[in-house]
Amino acid sequence: MEEFKGIAKAEALLKSGWWEDSGATATTISTHCQWSGIICNDAGSVTELLLPGYGIHDSLTNFSFSSFPNLVRLDLSGNGLIGAIPHQIGALSKLTHLTLSNNFMEGFIPSSIANLTTLVILDLSYNSFSGRIPPTLGLLSNLDFLDLNSNHFSGVIPPALSNLTKLSWLYIHGNPAMGGVLPEEIGRLKSLLELDLSYSGFSGSIPPSLGQLSNLRSLDLSTNHFSGTIPSALFNLTNLSQLDIHSNPAIGGFLSEEVRNLKSLIELDFSGLNLSGALPSALCGLTKLASLSGAENQIYGSIPSEIGNLKILKYLHLGSNRLNGQIPPTLGNLTTLVSLDLSSNQISGSIPLQLSDIPSLRFLDLSYNALEGKLPCELVNKFGSENFVGNPDLHHDSTLCGDHRHHPPYYIIGLGVSLVVFSLIGGLVLYIFCRTKVKKVEAELMDNKHGDIFRIWNYDGHMAYEDIIKATNDFDVSYCIGTGGYGSVYRARLPSGKVVALKKLHRLEGENPNFDKSFRNEADMLSKIRHRNIVKLFGFCLHKRCMFLIYEYMDRGSLFCILRDETEAVELDWIKRVNLIKGIASALSYLHYDCDPPIIHRDVSSNNILLNSQLEATLSDFGTARILELDSSNQTVIAGTFGYMAPELAYTMVVTEKSDVYGFGVVVLETLFGEHPQEFLSCISSQPNEPIMLKDLLDARLPPPTNPLVVRNVAVATALALDCVNANPKCRPTMQQVVNRFEEGRREPTRPLHTIAVNQLVSPPVLSLHDQTRADGTSSLSTMNEFHVDNSATLPSSNFSIHVSS
């Protein structure tokens, strides 16, 4: 009888089709319990099916759930599964672990799931499940872990979920179709340790009952539509280590001094709200803080000098507020600070010298304030002059600060002679000292199967090749989040907790010299440049058997995809779109003017602009980028994305920085219009005087901007974009002029949106095509040639980009 039951189970397993390629043809108890991913008890009954990333690529319709009444664990994550969850899953009455994450499943959660009363873990994340979250989930009284994130669930959270009194982890983020208010009953989940409700469309007030979750360690309510004020009850959560409320612009009031109660906080983010009042000094008592962000509010007053008490603070972001007073010198006490952003405030006085002494500071932005006096050369050389613009009374000597592109000849000669002397002496010493060391390292690299070029940068400096392989299970398909023409992108969480994106070249493509060159070019370019709006390269491994690049993870994906998603496009409001445009402009200006020699990206498109969790943009994909040789013709093969390529590339192979300017102009119009501007470009090319109103072109999914400052920025961005897509490259502005124009636009009068016509924004024509530059050789924004664009522009192609999903 037992043997008969074993044969029946083996036949049921074979019928699923999941083991067809494993040679599993025998039907005895002793063999099916040894098949891949199957665990049996002593009686030969299947108790666990663990097949993560097994490559099933099928639905669950052929699986006989009723044949496995003793199944305790079922893990089918990362398999490319399709279809709905069958109603028959309710037959697994002993199931404690059900994991179906990272698939392509859809449909509703069946009501029969209520039969799985022994479930402890239920993970349905990263699928396309829809409909409402069924109240019957509230019957799973033993549930400890519930993950429904990144699906298409809609409606409110059913109050019945409050019956899950054993629940420790609840993740519902990334379901933007969910609406309504958060039920007060959520305060009954007293065992909760982590609660993530971000990116899910919640509105109304934050329920004070959340303050009853006394065990809570992490609370994420970010990127929703909550309104009202921050309830004081939240400050009762004394075990919180992470509190994230960012991007809820309807939340007003002020941050209470009661924040002092949150002594365990490591990360606090209240940016993108509408808070006013002074920055509470109580924040300075939260000595465990490693990250503090309160950007994009209406906070005024000065930064408390007690901020220097936060001795382990790494990130301090207070940009885009109304802060005034001086920068407290006590910021110099924050020796672990990595990133400091105080931009777009009203901070005055001089820059304290103590800032130059912070050993770990990697990013500093003090732009657009009222700072005055001398700008220390140490800060200019380390962070670049672009992070101090917008302070009219702040000065630095570009010669003394190492801006050698403006150095007089005698300075360059003297510097060159000194470098030659030091190089000769240093080279001799290094040759003697390092000769044997280099040979040893070369031998080790050649013997190492992981490659001859492997370099890693990381926050803690301890990332290793083995960590990468382990974090991705040797680049298992379950970690893949995007695939392109010659590579795939993987999401990996390293042992340190840091999430990174890995771009790995396909094995066969690695043998193609063009792809190999492109990959190595991207590693080379990104290892030399650092800018807040350029994707960060943490490391790379370049070898014909294994080639990958390690990037900062941008969890909102590409601008191209966000603009084509109805919900995410609305989340990208006018302020965020303008800031995105300014960020990319700054990045391109940095490449063209602050890199020596200059760098041309050559593929500026919405596919290659990635956004982080706060919808801040970075320029990515430098595989086709090249150095601009000022003394050569710069002839090259055509590279780029159709629809964003400058029209002159159709008849010339000469590449200049104006090619990037054209792509930028198209991206700006796409960002403002919500779609590729192909039809608009064709129309205005053939009828340049047609009185098209700007309000009729803007993305209709957003309410038209009414704030005068926002209207002004949108109009300036549109005017610049029109100049950037001029068919004559000499008539396009430089990216440096674009950045300066945004700053000048702050002082211009504002007109109501409904009065602005597009043809009024186009720069006036000049008399001659040959008279297009000023005496200093730069294009004049006020004397542009007649606007004209190439009407053969097409929609973007599917060329590879770093494409990640949220």
N, C-alpha and C positions, 0 to 999 in steps of 0.2 A: 504493500500500500504506500509506504513512504517513498519507495523508488518510483511508483506511478505518479505521485505528487511532484517529485523532482523532475520527472520528464515533462509534465504539464507546465511547470514553471519555466523550464528551459525552452519549451516550444513557444510560450508566451513572450519570452525575451527575444527569441529569434524573429517572431512575427513583427516586432517593433521595427525591425530593419536596422537597428543601431549597431549591431555587431556583425553585419554582413561581411565586412572586410577584415575581420579578426580571425577568421578560420574557425569560428565557433560553430561546429556542425554536430558534434556529439551531444547526446541528450541524456547524460547521466548526472546524478547528484554531484559526483566528484569533479566534473568538468565545469559546469556552469557557474559554480561558486568560485572558480578560478579565473573567470573572464574579467577583462579590464573593467574596473570601477564597481565590481559587485562584491559585497560583503555578506556572508551568511552566518547564521548561528550554528550551534553544534548539530542541530537537527537538519541542516541543509536548507533552511528557509531563508529567503533573501530578506535582510534587514536594512541594508543600505545600498543605494545606487548613487555613486559619486562620479559624475561624468562632466565636470566643468571643462569648457573648452574642447569638447570631444569632437566637434565638427559634425553634429547631427544634421543640421539644416533641414528640418522637417517639422511637421506638426505633431501634437500628442495624440492624434486620433487613433493611431494604430497601437497605442500602448494599452495593455489590459491591466488597469488599476486593480480590478477585483481579484486578480491572480496573486496579489502580494499583500495580504491582510496584515502581515507582520512588519511591513516596511516602516522604519523609524526615521530614516534620513533620505531625502531626495534632493540632489543638487544637479541641476541641468543648466547652470549659468554659462553665458558666453558661447552658445551653440548655434546662433542664427535661427532659433526656433521661430516658427510663424503660427498664425491662427490663434484661437482662443483657448482658455483653460477648459478642458472638458468637464462636464457636470459629474462624470464618474470619479473625479478626484476625491469626492466625498467618501469613497469606499476605504480610503487609507486612514482608518480611525485611530491608528497607533502612531501616526506621523508626528514627530516633534520638530523636525527641521525641513522647511520647504524653501528652496532657493531657485528662482527662475529669472534672476536678474541678467541684464545685458543680452537681451534677445530682441526679436522683432514681433513679439506677441501683441495681440490686440483684443478688442472686445471687452465685455463686462466681466467682473469677478463673479463667478457663479455662486448662487445662494448656498449650494451644497458645501461650500468651504466651511460653513458653520458646524459641520459634523467633525471637523478636525480639532476637537476640544483639547487635545494633548499638545497642540502646537506651541512651541517655545519661540521659534524663529520663523518669520515669514518675510521673505525678501522678493519683491516683485519689481524692483527698481530698474530704470533704464529699459523700458519697453514702450509700447503705445497703447496701453490699457486706457479705456475711456469710461464714460458714464460716471455715476456718483459712487463714492466710497460706500459700500453696503453697510447698513447698520448691523447686519448679522456678524460683522467682525467683532462686535462687542461681546459675542458669546464665547470668544476664544480666551477664556479667563486665565489661561496659563501663559499667555503671550508675554515674552520679555523683550522681543526685538521686532519692530514693524517698520519696514522700509518700502515706501510707495513712491519714492522720488523719481523725477524725470519721466513722467507719463502724461496722459491727457485727461486726468480726472477732473471733473467739474462739480460745481455745487459746494455746499458747506460741509464742514466736518460733522458727521453725525454725532449728536450728544451721546449716543450709545457707546461710543469709544471710551467714554469716561468709566465704563465698567471694567476696563483692563487695568486693574489696580496693581498688577505685577509688572506692568510695562516700564522698562528702563530706557529704551531708545525708541524715539518716534521721529521718522523722517518723511515729510510730505513736500519737501521743496521741489521746485521745478515743475509745478503743475499750474501753468499760468491761466488756464481756463477756470480754475476754482474761484469762487466769488463769495460774497456775503461776509458776515461778521464771524469772528472766532467765538465759539460758544463758551459761556461762563463755566460750563461743566468741565472744561479742560483742567480746571484747578483741582479736580478730584484724582488726577493721575499722580498721586503722592510719591510713587517710586521712580518717577522720571529722572534720569541723569542728563539726557541730551534731548533737546527739542528743536527741530529745524523746520520752520514753516516759510522759508524765504522763496521768493519768485513764484508766488501762488495766488496773487490777485486779491488777497484779503483786504477788506475795507472796514470802516467803522472804528471804534475805539479799541485800544489794546485792553483786554479784560483785566481788571485788577486781580481776578482770581489766580492769575499766573503767579502772584506773590505767595500763594500757598504751596508752591512746588519747592519745598525747602531743601530737597536733595539735588536740585538742578545744578549741573556744572556748566552746561553750554546752552544758550538761548539765542536763536537766530530768527529774527523777524524781518530781515532786510528785504528791500525791493518789493514792497507791497503798496497798498493804498491806505494804510492806517491813517487815521486823523485824530484830532484832539491833542492831548498832551501825554507825556510819559507818566503813567500812573506811579504814584509814590510807593505802591505796594511792591513794585519791582526791586526796590532797594532793600527789601527784606530777604532777598535771595543771597545770603551771605556765603554760600558755597560756590557761587558762579565764578568760573575762570574765564568765560567768554560771553560777552554781551554784544550783539550786533543788531542795530536797528537802522542801519544806513539806508538811504534812498527811499524814504517815506516823506515826500515833500509837504504833505498836509499836516504833519505833526508840528505843532508850535509850542508856545510857552518857553520855558527855560530849563536848563539842566539843574536839578536841585542839589543843594549842599548835602542832601541825604546820600548822595553817591558815595560818601565816605564809608558807608556801611559795607560796601562791596570789597572787603579787604583781600579777597582771594583773586580778584580780577587780574588776568594776564593780558587780555585783549578787550579793548572797548572801542566800538565804532558807532558814532552817532552822526556821521557825515551825511550830507544830502537831506537834511530835515529843514525846518524853518524856525530853528531855535533862536531866541534873542537873549539879551541879558549878558552879564559878564561870565567869563570862564570861571567856574567855582574853584576856589583855592583848595577845596576838599579833595579835588583830583590829585593834588600833589602828595596826599597821604597814602595813595594806593601804590605802595612801594614794590608790588609784584608786577606792575604793568610793564609789558614788553612792547605793546603797540597801542597807541592812542591816536584816534582819528576823529576830528570834529570839523572837517572841511565842509564848505558849501552850506553855511548857515548864515545867521545875521548876528553872530556873537561880537560884542564890542568890548571896549576896555583893554587893559594891558595884560600881557602874559605874566602870571604871578612868578616872582623870583624863586618861590619855593619849588618850581618845576625841576630845579636841580636836585631835588630829593629822590627823583625817580631814577636811581642809579643803574638799573638794568634795562632802561627804555631803549628800544631799537628803532622804533618808527614813531615819529611825531608829525602828524599832518593836520595843520590848522589853516590851510589856504582857503581863499575865497570867502572871507568873513569881513568884519569891520573892525578888526583889532587895531589898536593904536598904541601909543607909547613906544618904548624902546625894547630892543631885543635884550632880555636879561642876560648878563654875563654868566650867570649860573648855569646856562645851557652847556657851558664848557665842562661842567661836572659830569655830563652824560657821556662817559667814555665809551659806552657800547653802542651809541647812536649810529644807525646805518643810513637812515633817511629822514631828512628834515624839510618840510614844505610849509613855508609861511607866506607863499605868494598871494597876490591880489588881496592885500589888506591895506591898512593906512599906517603901517609901522614906520616910525621916524627915527632920527638919530643915526649914529654911526654903527657900523658892524663891529661887534666886540671881537677883539683879537683872539679871545678864547675859542671861538669857533674853528680857527685854523689848527688848534691843537688836538681836536678830537681824532684819535687814531683810526677809528673804523668808519668814519663818515663816507658813504659812497654816493649819496645823492643829496643835493642841497638846492632849493629853489627859493630865492628871496625876491623874485621879479615882481614888478608892479606894486611897489610900496612908495614910501616917501623917504627912503633912506638917503643919507648924505655923507659927504666926506670921502675919504680914500677907501677904495676897494682893495683889500690885500691881494697881492699877486698869488699867494699860496692858494687862495680860493678860486681865482680865475683859472690858474693852471690845472687845478684838480677837477673843477666842475664845469668850466666853460663859461664864457661871458654871457651866453643866452639866458642863463639862470639868474641874471642880475639886471636884465633890461627893465625899462619902465620905472627907473629911479633916476629922474633927471639930474639930481644933484649928487649922484654917486659917480665917482670918477676913478679910472685906473690908467696907468701908462702902458699902452699895448706893447711898446718896445721893451720896457723892463720886465713885463709879465710874459715874455717869451712868444709873442705873436710874430713869428719870424717871417711871415709873409709880408709884413710891413717894415721889416728891419732895414736900415740903411746898409749899403754895400760894405762899408768898413766894418760894421758889426758882424755881418755874416762871415767876412773873411777872417776876422779875428777869432770868431767862434769856431770856424772850420779848422784853422791852424791848431787851436787848443785841442779840439776833438781828435785831430790826427795824432798829435803828440801823445795824448792820453791813451789813444787806441793802440799805438805801437807798444808803449810800455805795458799797458794792461794786457794786450794780446800776448806778449812774450811770457808774462807771469802766468796767465791762464793756460797757455799752451803747455808749459812745463807741469803745472799743477793738475791739469785736467786730462792730459793725454790718455793715461791708463784708465781713468774713470770713464771717459767717453767710450772707449773701446769695450769696456765691461758692460755699459748700459746698452750699446748697440747690439752686443751679442745676446743679451737677455731679451731685447725686443724682438730680434729675429727668431729666437727660439720660442717666443711667446705666441701661442696660437691666437691670442686676442688682437694682435696687430702691432705694426711698427710705429704708429702714431696714435698715442692715447693721452689726452690731456683733460683734466677736470678742474673746474673752479666750482666752489660751493660755499655756502654761508659758513659751514663749520670746517671745510677743508678735508673732510673724511670720506667723501664719496669715492667709491672704487668700482672697477669694472664688474666685480662679482655682485655688488649691490644692484647694479642696473639689471643684470641677468636675473637675479632673484626677484626683483621687484616686478618684472614682466613675465616671470616663469619662462625665461628664454624666448621672449617676444611671442608669447602665446596669443592666439587670435582674440581671446577674450579681453585683452587689454588694448586692442586696436580701436581707435576712434576716428580714423580717416584713412582713405587710400587714394593715391593719385597715380599719375602716369608712370613714375619711376620710383615711388617709395610709399611707405605707410607711416602713420603717426600713431604712437602709443602713449597712453596715460599711465604713469607709474608713481606710486607713493614710496619714497625712499625710507630707510630705517629711521632717519631723523624726523620723519613726518612730512617733509617737503614733497609737494606734488610737482612733477616735471612732465614735459612733453618730449618724446623721443621720436625723431624722424630717421627712419631706417631705410637705407637703399635696398631695393629688391636684389636678391642674390644674382639673378641673371643680368639685371640692368647694371650691376656693379662691374661687369666685364665690358660695358659700353664706354669707350673713352670719353664721350661727350657728357654722359651722366656722371662719370667719375670726376671729370673736371669741374662740373657744376657743383657737385657736393663739396669738393675740396675748396672751391672758390668761396662758397658760403661760410665754411668754417674759418677760412682765412680772413674774410671781410669782418665777420661778426666778432672775431677774437680781438680786433683792433679798435672797435668803436663802442662807445657807451653813451646812451642817451635815454631819457625816461620814456620816449615814444618810439624807441627801436627795440624790438624783441631781444631779450637777453639770452646770450649763449653761455651756458654753464660749462660746457665741455663737449668733447667729441672723440670718436674712435674712427680712424680712417685706415682701413686695410681691405684688401680685395675680398677677404672672406667674411668681414663684418664691418660695415660702415654705418655709423649713426651719429646724429647730432643731438645734444641735450639742451633743451630750451626751458625758459620760464613758461609755466603752463598758463594759458589764457582761456579760462573756462567758459567764456561766452561765444567763442568761435569767431567766424569772420563777419565783417561788416556786410558782405554780399548776402550771407544767409540771414542775418538779423533783419535786414531791410525787406526780406522776402517772407518773413514770418509775421503774421498779422499782430500777434500779441507782443512779441519782442520789439517790433517796430514802434509800437505805441510807447513802450517803456523807454525807448530812445527819444526823449523829448527834445525840444528846440535847444535848450541850454546844453544838454549833453552832445547834441549834434554839432553845435558851434565849437564847443571845447574839443571835440574829436577833430574837427577841421583844423583848429589852431595847433593841436598837438602834432598832426601829420605835417603841417607846414613847418613847424619848428624842427621836426626830424629831418626833413629834406634840406632845410637851410643849413642844418648842422653838417649833413653829408657834403653839400656843395661848397660851404664856406669855412667850416671849422675843422675839416679833415684835410690833411696835407700829405699827398696830393688829394684833390677833391674826389669824391666817389659818386658815380651815377648809378641809381638803382636799376633803371631800365624796365621795370615791370610794376609800376605804381597802379594798382587796381584795387577794387573793393574786396577781392578775394584774398589779397595780401595784406589786409589791414585787420588785425585781430584785436578783440576786446576782452578785458578782464572782467572780474565780477562786478566792478563798479562802472562798467561800460567806458573805461578809459582805453584809448586806442594806441596800438603799437604797429609800426611798419615791420613786415616780416618778409621772408623768402628772398634772400640775397644770392640765390644761385646764379643769376644772370648779371649781377652787379659787376661793375668794372671801374678801375681807377681812370680818371680823366687825365690823360697825358697832354699837358698844355702845349707841348712842342711837337705834336704829331697830328695826323689827320683824323685819328680816332675812328677809322673805318672798322666795321665789325659786321658780323652776321645779324640778321633781324632777330630780335628777342622781345618778348612782351606778350600781353594779352590783347587780342583783337577787341576793338571798341574802346581801348584806352591808349593805343599807340598813336604817336604823333603822325600826322599825314605826310610829313616830309620823308618819313622812313620808307614810303612806297617808291621813291625815286632816288634816294641817296642812302648810302651806308654810313654816313658820317653821324656819329652820336654825340650830342652835347647835353648839358644839364637841362636845356629847354625841352628835351624829350620827357623828362620827369615832370616838368612844369605842366605839360599838356595832360599827362595822366592824372596829375593832381586836380586839374580843373574839371575833368570828367567825374572824378570821385566826389568833388565838392557838389556838383550839380546832382549827382546820384543820391548823395546824402540828404540834400535838401528836398529833392523831388520824391524820394522814396523808391525810385526805379532808375534804370539806366536811361540817360537823356538822349538816346538815339533819335527819337522822333522830333524832339525839341531842336536838336542841333541841325537836323535836316531842314526843319521849318524856318529857323532863323537865318540859315545860310541862304535860302532862296528868297526870303522876304525879311530882310534885316530891319526894315522900318515898321513892321507889323506891330501895332500897339498891344502886345500881350502883357497882361497884368501879372505881377509876381505872385499875388495871392492865389491865382488860378493854377499856378505851377507847383506850389508847395505841397508836400505830402498831405493828402486829404484825410489820412488816418489820424492825424493830430489836429487839435483845434488850432486855428491860426494864431500866431504869436501876437500878444497885445502889449506886453511890457515894452516900453520904448527902447530900453537898452537891448533887449533881445531882437526887436525889429531892426534896429540899427545894425547889429551884428549879422543878421541874416542878409540884409541888403548889401552890406560890405562884402560878405562872403560870395554872394551871387555876382556882384560886379567884378570881383577878383577872378572868379571862375571863368567869366566871359572873356576876360583878357587872357587868361591862361590857355584857353582853347583856340586862340587866334591861329589861323592856318599858317601865318608867317611867323616862324620861330623868333625872329629878331624883334617882333612886336610884343612878345610875351614878357611879362615881368620876371624878374629873378625871384627865387624863393626868399631871399633876404628882403627884397622889396615887399613881398607878400606879408611876411611877418611884421615888418614895420608899418604896413598899411593898416593892419588890424589895430595896432597901437594908436595910430593917428586917428582911426575911426572913432575912438572914445571921445574925441573932442568935437565931433561933427554934430550938427543938429539932426534931430530925428523927425521923420515924416511918418504919418499914419500908413499902415501897410496897404490899405486899399487905394492909395494914391500913387503907388510906385509901379511904373511900367518897365518892362525888361529893357526895351530899346533905349530908355533913359540911363540905364546903368552901363551901357557899352561905352568904352572910351572913344572920344571923337577921332575922326580920321585925320591923317596928315596929308600934306600936299604931294609928297613923293614917296614911293616905296624905298628909295635909296637914302632918304633922310629920316632915319628911324632911331638914331642914337644921339645922346647929348655929347658934349665935349669930353666928358669923363668916360665915355664908352659904354654907359649903362642905358638900358631902355627907359624911356620916360613913361610913367603911368598916366601922365596928363596929356600925352600927345601920341596916343596909339593909332595905328592904322585902322582902316575900316574893318569891322568885325567880319570874319569869314571862317567857316569850318568845313572840314571834309565830310561830305554827306554819305560816304561809303562806310562809315563806322558801323560795326556790327556788335551784337551782344557778346558778352565775355565767353571765351572758350573754356573748356574744362581742363586747362593746364593745371599741373600740380601746385598746391599751396598747402601750408601748414593749416590744416582744417580740423578744428576740434569742436566737440559738442559740449553743451553744458549739462 
